[in-house]
Amino acid sequence: MKVPSRSFLTRLSLAALLSGAAGAQAAEPLRIGVPVGLSGANSVVAPGVVQASQLATDEINAAGGILGRRIELEIADDASGAVGAQKAYDTLVFQKKVDAVIAMETSAARNAALPIIARGKVPYLYTSFYEGRSCNRWMHVNGWVPEQQVAPVVDHFMKTRQAKTFFLIGSDYAFGRGMLKFTREYIEKQGGKVVGEEYLPIDGSDWTAVVSKVRSAQPDALISSTAGGSPNVSLAKQIQAAGLTMPYGNLAIDEGTAKTMGDTAAGMYLSSSYLTSIDTPQNRKFLDGLKAKFAGQAKTANEFSAAQYEGFFLYKAAVEKAGGTTDPAKVVQALSEVSVDGPRGPVRMDRQRHAALTMRLGQVQQDGSIRILQTFDQVDPGAQCPDLK
């Protein structure tokens, strides 16, 4: 028998070493960052977003992960604002070295995070509704924008409640200002008139002076766009306490927050891409999954948590579409080419890195549930980022 040469054994050992290293690398988990407002204005909705992330992670891992690699979540508190977001993203991108970020955040947090995302070259799925026209080559958006959300509320008030005059109330930051700018323009385009427009800081809670101005203006309808969460609650309570009864459309309320508000939210109108009453196998699977995993601790599924859940499956599809690689540039390109059929229905971020969405006009009932009044199929987000390469 011929004895193997030393050089052959060396090559064999090196090959085994490289093979082992490659296997170890393949088994390394994929780290996905989830910065979210565990404190601050978004603390009311953040727990549901975290639960949706955990459920999606469990389901993907149970099915073999992504490319055979398990997902590990890296949760960070962005404190619902710019300063907190900078700290959270610095940690996630440069210390934790996450492979992707999937996040529902305030616009202030998102705007602060984007330069860090660009420096780190990390795929970023923004899962929150927002004021629109935020463009970055590393970011895709599966939440709604004003072009999809405002018209159902304004049109309903004008056509069925004969509203001609409107009062607008918002939080004084990108989302509040951006949403109400579009709303004012849309109202005026439809022949209506805005008789007042008032703002409080993003963490403001005393709406007394604003509510007084609403009473004096006597508008036919009221529309608000706050930072969501706690500002929604404080504003609605003060409107109710003041005895104001004109139709009220809330551009930032979610179903979970509405349920926690009891009869304070009753009668309020909203426009949403997700409601728990959507009767599809995909939504039932999502709701049953939350109930099974979190039992009595499960948060009410809402606009934010449904989009967050779908974001993980969009990322998985993009990695697979990219040829089985997590290379950031290839994954970002693939994110515009994939779709998922999730709790909200089909979602594909191919409209300048935004998504056409089916919208539902709803009204909050006494028990906090949402009655769907009208459905609008696959509403286009319009021109969001036409110059983005």
N, C-alpha and C positions, 0 to 999 in steps of 0.2 A: 504493500500500500504506500502510495506516495505521500510524504509528509508535506502539509501546506507550508508554503514559504512564509517568512516573517512579514513580507510586504502584503501578501494576501490576507493574513490575519489582521494586520493593521487596518487594511481597507475594510474588512468585515466588521471590525470593532467600531470604526468610524461611522460606517453605514448604520450599525445598530444604535449608536449614540444619537445620530441625526434623526433616525426614525423615532427613537424614544422622545427626543426633544419636540419633534413635530406632533407626536401624539399628545404630549403634555400640553402643548400650545393649543391643540384642537379642543382639549377638554377644559381649557380655561374659560371661566364664565364670562358672559357678556354683561357689562355693567351699564345699566340705564339710569340716568339721573332724573329725579322727579323733584325739582324745586317748586314749592307751593307755599301759600300763605298760611302756615300753621298758627301764626299770630297776625294781628292787624285786621284790616277790613275783610279779608277773605277767610278768616278763621271759621266762619259759619259754614262755608262750603268745602273747605280743604279736606276735612276727614273723609268725605264721600269720594273725593278724587284719589286719595291714598288707597281707599278700599278697592276702587275700580282698578288701580294699578296692580294691587296685590292679587286680585282675581285673575286679571289677564296674564300675569306672570305665572301663576299656578297652572292655568290651563295650557299655556304654551310649553312650560316645563314638563307637564304630564304627557304631552304629545311628542316629547323628544327634544324640546328646546328649539333653538335656531341654529341650523347647521350642526346639530348634535351638541350644542353648547347651552348650558342652563343660563337663564337670566338671573342676575342679582340686582336688586333695587338699591339705589342710593337716594334716600329721602333727605331733603334739606329744606329748612324754613327760610323763605325769602322775605318774611315779615311783611308781605303784601306791598312792598315798595322798592324804590331804586337802590337805596343803601344796602338793604338786606339782600337784594338780588345780586349785587356786585360781590358780596361776600360769599353767597351760596354758589354762584357760578365759578368764582375763582377756585373754590374748594373742589367742586365737581369736575371741572374741566382740567385743571392743572395739577391737583393733588390726587383725586380719585381716578382721574383719567378715564372718564366714562366714554363708552362707545357711541352713545346718543343721549339726547335730552328729550323727554316727552313731558310737557308741562302745561298746566292751566294757571295763568298768572294775571295780575293786573297789567294794564298797558304800561304803567310806570316801571314795573319790574321787567317786563319784556324789553322795553327800550334800553334799559340799563344793561340787560344781559346780552343783547345782540353784538356789541363790539367784542365781548369776551368769546362768544360763540364763533365769531369770524376769526379771531386770533387762534383759537384752538382748533378750528376746522372740524366742528362737531355737528352732525346732523341734528336738527332741532325741529320737533313737531309741536307746534303751538296749538293747544286743544281748547282754547277759550274763544268765545265770541268776542269781537272787539270792534273798534271804530273804522277799521279798514286801512288799506294803502301803506302797510308796513312791509317793506320789501328788503330781503336779504337772501343771498344765494344759498345760504345754509338752512333757511327756514321754509317749512311748509305749514299751511294752516288748514285745519278741518272744522273750525268753528264758523259761525255765520258772521256776516258783515252788514252794515246798514242797508245796502241795496237789497238784501234778502229779508231783513227783519222789520223795517219801519213801515213799509206800505200796508201790510195787513191791518195794523192797528189804526193808522190814520184813515185809511179808506173805510174801515168799519165805522169809525166815529162819524165821518162825514156823510156816509150813505145811509146808515141805519139809526144814528142818533142826531142827525142834522147839525152836527157841530161845524161852526164856521170860525170860532175864535179858540185859540189854544194858549195855555201857559206851560212853559218848559222849565224843569228843575233838574239840576245835575250836580255831580261832584266835579270840582275844579281841577281836572287833569285830562290827559289825552283822551281817555274813553268818554268821559262825560261831555267834554267840549266837542269832540269829533262826532259823537252820535247825535247831539242836539243841533249841530251845524247842518248835518244832512237832513234831520227832521224838519228844521225850519225851512230849508230850501224846498223840501218835498211838499210841505203844507202850502207854502206860497205858490208853488207850481200848480197845485190842485185848486187854487182859488181861495184858500183859507188865509187866516191872519194870526200871527203870534202877538199876543198882547202883553207878554211878560216872559223874561228869561233870567233865572237866578241860579247861583252856584254857592256851594260851601266847600271848604277844603276836603280832601279825600277822606280824612278821618273825622269830619264834622258830624255832630249829632244833634245840635240844637237848631231846629228848623223854624223856630217861632216867628222870626221876622219874615222869612220866606212865605210861610203859610199865611201870614197876615196880608202880604202883598197879593197872594192868590185870591183871598177873600175880597179884597178891594177891586181887583180886576174883573171878577165874575166871568171867567172864561167858560165856554161851552164844554171844554174838555181839558184834562191835565195829563201831561206826559213827563215821566221822569227817567233819568239815566244816571244812576249813582254808581259807586264803586262796587255795588252788590253787597251781599252779606249784611253786616250790621247797619250800614247807612240806609239800606232798604227798610229794615225793621223800624228804625227810629223815625224815618220820614213817614211811613205808612201809619204808625201809631199817632203821630202828631196831626196828620191829615184827618184821621178818624176822630180824634179828640176835638178838633175844631169844627166838626159837624159838616165838613165839605162833602157834597154828594154828587158832584159832576162826574162823568165817566173818567176813569183813571187808567191810563195805559203805562205799564212799567216795562221799560226796555232792558232792564237788568235783573229782573226777578227770575229765580229758578224754582222748580217745583218743590225741591227740598226745603228751601227757605220759606216758601208760601205755606207749607204744612206746619212748620214750627211757629208761624205767626197766628194760627187759629183764625178767629173771625176777623182779625185786623185786615187780612188780605182778601176777605170775601168780596166778590164783585170786581176785583182788579182784572184788567185785561193784559195778556202777554202774547208774544209771538215767539215760537220756539221750534227748533229742529228736533227736539226730543221731549216726549212725555211718557210717563209710565204706562199710560193706557194704550200705547201702540200695540196692536194685536198681531204680532208676527212671531214665528218660531225663534228668530234671532233675539228678539226682545225678551221673550219668555225665558230663553236660556240664560240671558244676562241677569234677569231679575231672580230666577231660581238659583243661579250661581252665587249671587250676593247673599241670599237668604240662607243657603246651605253653609257658606263659609263663615258668615258673621252672626247668624241667628238673630237674637234680640238686639245685637249691637249694630246691625246693618243700617246704614244711612239711606234715606230716600234717594233713589237714583234720580239724576237730573241731567240738565243740558251739559254740565261740566263733566260729570263722571262717565256718561255714555261716550262722549267724544274722547275722553282719556283712555277708556277701555279699548276703543277702536284704534287709537294711536299705536298701541303695541302690536296689533295685528297688521297695521299698515307698514310698520317698520320691519316686521318679520317678512312680509311679502316683498318689500323693497330689497332686503338682503338677498333673498332667493332670486329675485329678478335680476339683480346685479351680477349674477353668475356665481353665487355662493361665496361672496366676499363681503367683509364689513368695511372695505375701503370707503372712507367718508365721501369722496367725490362721486364714486360710482353709486353709492346708496342714495345720495341726494338726487342724482339724475333719475334713478329708478322710482323715487317717491312720487314723481309726476306721472308714472306709467302704470301704477298698480291700483287696485281697488279692493275694498272689503264690503261684505254685506253684513252690517252690524245691527245693533239695536235701533238705530235711526233709519236703517235702509242702506242702499248702496252709497258708498262714499268713495270718490276718486278726486285727488287733488291735482287735476290737470288744467285748471283754469288759472294760469299764471300763478301756480303754486297755492291756489285756493280751490274750494270744492263747491260744486252745485249741490244744493241741499233741499230736501222737502221740508217746507215750513208749515207749522200748525198755529192757527189763531185760537187761543183758548181763553177761558174765563175761570177764575178761582171760585170754587164753591164754598159753602159754609164749613165743610169738613176738611178744607185744604186741598181737595182733589181738583183736577183741572178738567173742565168740560171743553172738548174740542168743538169749535164752532165752524171751522173751515180749514181745508187742507190745500196747499199749493205745491204741486209736484215739481221737484228738481229746479228750484229757482236759481238762476245764474247769479254769481257774485259780481258780475260786471268787470270793468277794466280796473284791476287792482295793481298789478305790477307789469305793465306792458313793456317796460324797458329793461326788465331784469334778464340778465344773460345766465 
